[in-house]
Amino acid sequence: MVDTKSSRLSGFYRLTLAERAETLAKWAALSDEERAALTGGGLDAAQADNMVENAVGVFALPLGVATNFRVNDRDYLIPMAIEEPSVIAALSNAARLFRAGGGFTADSDEPVMIGQIQVLDLEDPYTAGQAVLAHRDQLLAEADSISASIVRYGGGARDIEVRVIAGPPSMLIVHLLYDCRDAMGANTVNTAVEHLGPHVEAITGGRVNLRILSNLADQRKARAHGVIPAGELTTETLQGHDVVHAIVEAGMFAALDPYRAATHNKGIMNGIDAVVIATGNDWRAIEAGAHAYAARNGVYTSLTHWWSDEEGNLHGRIELPMAVGIVGGATRVHPAARAALKLLGVQTARELAEVIAAVGLAQNLAAMRALATEGIQRGHMSLHARQLAIAAGASGELIRRVVQTMIAENNIRLERAVELVQQLQRS
């Protein structure tokens, strides 16, 4: 069946909150309960008490939706939990630009995670490593013996690898490669390597210490590519080909300089983290994997690559580890995360990973386009001014008047917002 829904929701930002909620409910066929979970945060204090220790309440983030996304010929609305102004608007606009070039194409690896077993006190770690490989089939069978449900769904232990770290101390590192299917897989992989620990000790004669998964999930990467016709990038002061050239140059800066790459990649993660949080996944694991992958060759560099083709159109590509799941953990416990996943409509963890990769590429484009044309502050500061106006005590129509005045004065500070609120309230 062909999906005819379009994420090109022109004027969505002009709707009231209630109207946006109604639009999303129709888009994803949300029940009243699911709609309430999205609009109300979905988590109460009693539920929080069952999720973490020493719970005292619930801390909320704004939950928004990015529009215009088309990935692998399918439209998506993207739920995002984030407090930073301008991210969702900029992302939606970037997705619109990529949409003009046909949208994103994305792919991903099989959902294989790495579990590590650290082996010490070995006379010859290289010989011990060969012994482990000789027992590969036995170890894989042992790993599968404790995870019948994942094996039943087509996942399970896939391979054994060994690495020697010279030290001191010298150590053998045994990697279990484990297909987690639609789960992120941390609990399953940790259980598997803990189970294998005594077997590895018996094979090597060494002492097993740590048994834990790695968040450098470089066996489980996602990639996205998109093209933007040069004409779509034309501004009031710059031709499209000039903007393309500036973005490519900015990309080269991030590729060559770790100081720039850190901020460049942070911008990518602005988009990625917000989707990961909204869907109940582990944003800390995604951050760790992304930054470790960016430094995999010994120098920290960009997660994206930008270039122009013979017609002058802009191309972008991203690749990074993407260990996300749609079953297990908060993805099924948190009501808002469940509703967000339904809104996305993804059917597998790999599909979710591919959509998130496209979000990262679009967010990167949004930041670099702003930097290369009008500067990053113009759009960001108008939304920041709104936050300051609210912090200063403004409400309703007063917010708009305070924001307009601060922008006109180019004086966007909390102290000025307080002064304006006091002045306008007296007038």
Legacy VTK file of the C-alpha trace (Angstrom):
# vtk DataFile Version 3.0
C-alpha trace
ASCII
DATASET POLYDATA
POINTS 427 float
0.000 0.000 0.000
1.407 3.409 -1.002
1.645 5.954 1.796
0.064 9.156 0.461
0.530 11.292 3.580
2.703 14.371 3.149
4.887 15.880 5.857
4.880 19.169 3.913
2.582 20.931 6.378
2.721 24.525 5.211
1.898 26.975 7.985
2.004 24.322 10.702
3.853 26.717 13.009
1.020 29.246 12.701
-1.533 26.842 14.199
-2.403 26.906 17.865
-1.047 24.154 20.072
-4.447 22.475 20.087
-4.684 22.668 16.291
-1.231 21.145 15.894
-2.195 18.324 18.245
-5.325 17.672 16.199
-3.292 17.602 12.967
-0.862 15.075 14.451
-3.674 12.935 15.836
-5.173 12.662 12.361
-1.771 12.044 10.743
-0.867 9.108 12.975
-4.385 7.958 13.982
-3.567 8.656 17.625
-6.011 7.607 20.291
-7.185 10.163 22.850
-4.767 8.628 25.346
-1.838 8.839 22.918
-2.687 12.416 22.010
-2.805 13.322 25.698
0.599 11.658 26.209
2.128 13.879 23.517
0.549 17.134 24.634
0.802 16.542 28.374
4.229 14.924 28.669
2.782 11.483 29.333
4.680 10.764 32.542
3.387 11.350 36.059
5.293 11.213 39.321
4.033 7.721 40.185
5.335 6.355 36.880
8.632 8.167 37.380
8.965 6.531 40.774
8.953 3.141 39.065
11.580 4.188 36.505
14.388 5.657 38.626
15.638 5.576 42.193
14.873 8.384 44.649
12.360 9.959 42.283
10.908 13.274 43.444
8.977 14.357 40.354
9.125 14.834 36.601
11.276 17.271 34.610
9.679 18.288 31.314
11.158 19.371 27.980
9.226 21.008 25.145
8.075 18.408 22.627
7.847 19.692 19.071
7.516 18.255 15.591
9.742 18.873 12.569
7.959 18.783 9.233
8.851 18.289 5.556
10.890 15.097 5.937
10.969 12.575 3.123
13.297 9.600 3.612
13.541 6.702 1.165
10.393 7.932 -0.631
8.304 8.046 2.537
7.130 11.085 4.495
7.740 11.465 8.225
6.841 13.903 10.968
9.716 14.028 13.448
9.037 14.286 17.222
11.743 16.227 19.048
12.241 16.843 22.773
14.488 19.895 23.080
14.699 23.208 24.927
16.972 25.120 22.529
15.236 27.782 20.428
15.271 27.690 16.609
16.313 24.053 16.207
12.938 22.674 15.110
12.166 25.587 12.779
15.611 25.437 11.181
15.411 21.663 10.806
12.004 21.821 9.139
13.276 24.417 6.694
16.361 22.328 5.909
14.186 19.280 5.271
12.126 21.393 2.862
15.311 22.255 0.929
16.330 18.594 0.718
12.786 17.751 -0.311
13.280 19.898 -3.404
16.079 17.505 -4.381
13.945 14.397 -3.838
14.393 13.985 -0.097
16.897 11.767 1.666
18.167 8.319 0.811
19.285 6.364 3.854
20.532 2.918 4.758
21.887 1.135 7.807
23.868 -1.867 8.961
22.355 -4.896 10.631
21.660 -4.052 14.314
24.830 -5.672 15.652
26.231 -4.504 18.988
29.653 -5.249 20.470
30.086 -6.793 23.904
33.607 -6.714 25.367
35.334 -9.152 27.704
38.636 -8.014 29.239
41.096 -10.853 29.943
44.239 -10.235 32.053
47.117 -12.191 33.631
47.962 -14.047 30.411
51.419 -15.367 29.618
50.793 -14.917 25.899
47.650 -12.946 24.972
48.102 -13.757 21.275
48.020 -17.511 21.900
45.058 -17.016 24.228
43.276 -15.105 21.477
43.765 -17.968 19.032
42.355 -20.356 21.611
39.245 -18.198 21.941
38.751 -18.189 18.172
39.131 -21.975 18.111
36.158 -22.146 20.501
34.090 -19.635 18.501
31.124 -21.945 17.850
30.934 -23.016 21.475
30.938 -19.412 22.699
28.286 -18.335 20.201
26.061 -21.219 21.243
26.486 -20.259 24.898
25.556 -16.641 24.141
22.436 -17.734 22.270
21.398 -20.057 25.087
20.389 -17.153 27.345
18.427 -15.076 24.811
15.831 -17.345 23.260
13.409 -14.514 22.478
15.850 -12.502 20.346
17.066 -15.659 18.622
13.451 -16.496 17.831
13.088 -13.123 16.096
16.187 -13.711 13.974
18.818 -12.091 16.167
21.482 -13.510 18.431
25.243 -14.058 18.551
26.942 -13.510 15.189
30.691 -13.669 15.696
33.657 -13.587 18.039
36.619 -11.255 17.516
39.812 -10.819 19.530
42.113 -7.845 20.046
45.372 -7.605 21.979
46.228 -4.389 23.817
49.947 -4.285 24.490
49.647 -2.272 27.692
51.124 -2.425 30.214
49.309 -4.317 31.394
48.891 -6.431 28.304
45.379 -7.757 27.877
43.202 -9.723 25.517
39.876 -8.167 24.558
37.215 -10.558 23.312
34.389 -9.041 21.267
30.998 -10.683 21.022
29.090 -9.399 17.977
25.399 -9.649 18.774
22.393 -8.907 16.566
19.808 -7.160 18.741
17.043 -6.857 16.121
14.630 -4.069 17.178
16.104 -3.528 20.652
18.953 -1.190 21.503
20.367 -4.271 23.168
22.448 -3.077 26.109
20.847 -5.358 28.688
20.923 -8.391 26.402
24.550 -7.909 25.378
25.680 -7.263 28.954
23.941 -10.429 30.109
25.557 -12.407 27.286
29.138 -11.300 27.987
28.705 -11.827 31.713
27.569 -15.362 30.944
30.596 -15.930 28.687
33.131 -14.680 31.233
33.779 -18.015 33.006
33.943 -19.846 29.666
36.586 -17.425 28.383
38.568 -17.852 31.604
38.483 -21.631 31.176
39.651 -21.369 27.556
42.459 -18.844 28.128
43.595 -19.552 31.673
43.436 -15.812 32.287
41.398 -13.614 34.588
38.297 -11.919 33.263
37.645 -8.444 34.592
35.184 -6.171 32.767
32.290 -7.595 30.744
30.286 -4.790 29.150
28.937 -3.588 25.834
30.726 -0.873 23.845
28.896 2.290 22.861
31.244 2.640 19.893
28.688 0.683 17.874
30.631 0.799 14.624
29.019 -2.444 13.457
25.623 -0.682 13.634
25.955 2.493 11.590
23.337 4.527 9.760
23.920 6.712 6.727
21.927 9.377 4.910
22.504 11.352 1.728
20.650 14.263 0.204
20.964 16.824 -2.575
19.720 20.401 -2.742
19.372 22.188 -6.091
21.598 25.268 -5.996
18.699 27.557 -6.835
16.904 26.585 -3.633
19.733 28.146 -1.619
19.518 31.604 -3.172
19.052 34.404 -0.617
18.320 38.111 -0.892
22.041 38.846 -1.097
23.653 35.627 -2.385
23.228 33.446 -5.447
22.625 29.761 -4.833
25.993 28.683 -6.227
27.725 31.105 -3.833
25.870 29.549 -0.882
26.829 26.056 -2.085
30.472 27.101 -2.293
30.370 28.632 1.199
28.785 25.510 2.722
31.358 23.231 1.074
34.146 25.444 2.435
32.563 25.320 5.902
32.434 21.549 5.674
36.121 21.428 4.816
36.876 23.565 7.887
35.102 21.046 10.130
36.830 18.123 8.425
40.299 19.592 9.032
40.052 21.333 12.413
38.929 19.541 15.605
38.043 22.843 17.279
35.521 23.556 14.540
34.481 19.895 14.289
33.403 19.850 17.945
30.865 22.634 17.380
29.943 21.296 13.932
29.101 17.878 15.392
27.318 19.432 18.371
24.970 21.031 15.866
24.331 17.645 14.278
23.516 16.203 17.684
21.061 19.043 18.391
18.727 17.283 15.993
19.698 13.688 16.684
19.522 13.880 20.482
16.104 15.515 20.389
14.620 12.609 18.403
16.450 10.016 20.496
15.063 11.537 23.697
11.543 11.855 22.293
11.502 8.159 21.349
12.759 6.998 24.751
16.209 5.956 23.556
19.587 6.480 25.233
20.914 9.821 23.985
24.070 9.483 26.105
24.993 6.256 24.295
24.345 7.884 20.916
26.491 10.892 21.851
29.359 8.683 23.065
29.280 6.544 19.936
29.087 9.522 17.587
32.022 11.380 19.081
34.170 8.265 19.394
33.436 7.478 15.746
34.392 11.028 14.771
37.824 10.376 16.307
38.257 6.805 15.018
41.318 7.673 12.899
43.157 9.427 15.708
41.977 12.965 14.904
38.534 14.316 15.776
36.705 15.304 12.605
33.311 15.980 11.042
30.550 13.382 10.917
29.307 14.834 7.623
30.765 15.425 4.158
29.613 18.178 1.774
30.378 18.615 -1.926
28.939 20.020 -5.159
28.230 18.099 -8.348
28.857 19.102 -11.969
25.581 21.046 -12.065
26.562 22.968 -8.941
24.011 21.307 -6.672
24.854 20.708 -3.024
25.310 17.154 -1.716
25.573 16.089 1.907
26.273 12.748 3.525
26.404 11.563 7.131
27.534 8.287 8.701
27.619 7.458 12.395
26.833 4.663 14.872
23.105 4.568 15.614
22.176 2.066 18.315
18.491 2.781 18.824
15.548 0.510 19.496
11.779 0.489 19.259
11.225 -2.207 21.904
12.362 -2.416 25.491
13.389 0.221 28.018
11.748 3.632 28.051
10.553 3.158 24.472
7.737 1.024 25.910
7.505 2.372 29.473
7.202 6.095 28.787
3.746 6.979 27.388
5.015 9.991 25.420
7.823 7.915 23.886
5.281 5.334 22.747
3.134 8.048 21.203
6.179 9.626 19.541
7.112 6.303 17.963
3.578 5.900 16.681
3.731 9.406 15.220
6.957 8.494 13.432
5.410 5.284 12.168
8.699 3.378 11.997
8.418 -0.399 11.865
11.991 -1.427 12.738
14.960 -0.126 14.691
16.879 0.184 11.440
14.203 2.416 9.951
14.356 4.618 13.041
18.152 4.795 12.755
17.918 5.850 9.111
15.398 8.593 9.853
17.560 9.893 12.701
20.606 9.976 10.421
18.614 12.102 7.959
17.689 14.427 10.835
21.381 14.812 11.703
22.276 15.703 8.116
19.437 18.220 7.849
20.333 19.843 11.167
23.929 20.207 10.011
22.775 21.855 6.788
20.569 24.266 8.726
23.452 25.421 10.907
25.996 25.709 8.105
23.588 27.555 5.813
22.957 30.103 8.556
26.671 30.449 9.290
27.533 30.845 5.605
24.816 33.427 4.869
23.158 35.510 7.600
25.084 34.303 10.642
23.858 31.884 13.272
22.396 34.482 15.612
19.643 36.066 13.515
17.037 33.324 13.781
18.304 31.973 17.067
18.232 35.303 18.893
14.645 36.114 17.941
13.536 32.966 19.715
15.976 33.615 22.551
14.370 37.052 22.966
11.016 35.340 23.447
12.444 33.189 26.231
13.891 36.262 27.937
10.586 38.104 27.668
8.791 35.227 29.382
11.526 35.003 32.036
11.034 38.725 32.674
7.350 38.162 33.413
5.712 38.964 30.088
2.638 37.065 28.929
0.182 37.149 26.039
0.515 40.146 23.699
3.180 41.679 25.928
5.634 38.964 24.881
5.433 40.026 21.238
5.932 43.713 22.056
8.954 43.068 24.273
10.532 40.781 21.654
9.994 43.263 18.821
11.535 46.088 20.821
14.615 44.119 21.855
15.217 42.939 18.293
14.782 46.455 16.893
17.280 47.739 19.466
19.618 44.763 18.937
19.683 44.574 22.721
18.590 41.083 23.664
19.350 40.816 27.368
17.330 39.771 30.401
17.916 43.145 32.078
16.429 44.950 29.065
13.494 42.542 28.948
12.711 43.319 32.608
12.868 47.070 31.917
10.534 46.752 28.930
8.010 44.612 30.808
7.859 47.207 33.565
7.550 50.091 31.091
4.890 48.457 28.951
2.841 47.328 31.920
2.692 50.944 33.125
1.701 52.307 29.707
LINES 1 428
427 0 1 2 3 4 5 6 7 8 9 10 11 12 13 14 15 16 17 18 19 20 21 22 23 24 25 26 27 28 29 30 31 32 33 34 35 36 37 38 39 40 41 42 43 44 45 46 47 48 49 50 51 52 53 54 55 56 57 58 59 60 61 62 63 64 65 66 67 68 69 70 71 72 73 74 75 76 77 78 79 80 81 82 83 84 85 86 87 88 89 90 91 92 93 94 95 96 97 98 99 100 101 102 103 104 105 106 107 108 109 110 111 112 113 114 115 116 117 118 119 120 121 122 123 124 125 126 127 128 129 130 131 132 133 134 135 136 137 138 139 140 141 142 143 144 145 146 147 148 149 150 151 152 153 154 155 156 157 158 159 160 161 162 163 164 165 166 167 168 169 170 171 172 173 174 175 176 177 178 179 180 181 182 183 184 185 186 187 188 189 190 191 192 193 194 195 196 197 198 199 200 201 202 203 204 205 206 207 208 209 210 211 212 213 214 215 216 217 218 219 220 221 222 223 224 225 226 227 228 229 230 231 232 233 234 235 236 237 238 239 240 241 242 243 244 245 246 247 248 249 250 251 252 253 254 255 256 257 258 259 260 261 262 263 264 265 266 267 268 269 270 271 272 273 274 275 276 277 278 279 280 281 282 283 284 285 286 287 288 289 290 291 292 293 294 295 296 297 298 299 300 301 302 303 304 305 306 307 308 309 310 311 312 313 314 315 316 317 318 319 320 321 322 323 324 325 326 327 328 329 330 331 332 333 334 335 336 337 338 339 340 341 342 343 344 345 346 347 348 349 350 351 352 353 354 355 356 357 358 359 360 361 362 363 364 365 366 367 368 369 370 371 372 373 374 375 376 377 378 379 380 381 382 383 384 385 386 387 388 389 390 391 392 393 394 395 396 397 398 399 400 401 402 403 404 405 406 407 408 409 410 411 412 413 414 415 416 417 418 419 420 421 422 423 424 425 426
